[in-house]
């Protein structure tokens, strides 16, 4: 009998965070989506933005702010 491969759980949609927000909750939402520490996501975002001329960090942040919905409040 072959080993059964576990079916991965469906990942929640990317949403801006209400609880882990510094400006608009974009990095906090990415951190929740990836199940990472929000501080790590923020540091990586800033480092990538500063070190890569091909990554316009502020523009990408503004676009994500505009298109990513806010997380629903807990009932």
Secondary structure, 3 states (H helix, E strand, C coil): CCCCCCCCCCCCCCCECCCCCCCCCHHHHHHHHHCCCHHHHHHHHHHHHHHCCCCCHHHHHHHHHHHCCECCCCC
